[in-house]
């Protein structure tokens, strides 16, 4: 486990390595995403047993979740650099360097590595935030858990990523997962996702919003601040939390570039005041259950 600069979590942990790919990278076509590039150029060299030479070869790394679970309870404590997390349970992002719902990750492994650990006395003190671009596979996993007589733990959050209209279909899978907290990471947003209140009501309790940074194969495509404003507005209308993560390296407002010192656009002191929104779901946020 490592501390992370990702603004919406305290730490990240990767119980698997590698990834099947997504709309941002097709295996064998062009250079991989930021995670894939780091995997192939650094991790596969320094930890060759855990990281295959090619990013699309997925490997299991048992034991990492259990180790992460033993870290200190953060409930009631302040964070020095992430005040929006103050007082909350430790938020651990699971799988920031790949996709744990890749095809070669078995449900037996996910059960032992993720679910059992989240339920044990150490792991139950934290919140484990899964994020996938393959929510359909997560639906199958949830059904498999039921077949084993197991429930999806309340402290295992499930999110899916949306980068634009073309990937918005993932929402229809997310709603089928019986998790207490479901969320969307709408980032990096590379086109107007066109999300409406009706699509999200009762589906999620958190929207993470962000533009593309200069780390990745395409390096900072345009992020219109109007898209972020529209999403904050939708979150407000359905009474769920919104979290603007970063404006990316190429934000524009009314078609004009916004010049920011932070190259990822992650310093909210530089943003227009109405975009400085970093909320997290709490027990107070309620949602209408539609299944
Ligand atoms: S799902 Fe994530 S890690 Fe996998 S190729 Fe896409 S951006 Fe990279």
Boltz pocket constraint, residues with backbone or C-beta under 6 A from the ligand:
constraints:
  - pocket:
      binder: B
      contacts: [[A, 19], [A, 20], [A, 21], [A, 22], [A, 23], [A, 24], [A, 25], [A, 33], [A, 34], [A, 35], [A, 36], [A, 96], [A, 97], [A, 98], [A, 99], [A, 133]]
      max_distance: 6.0
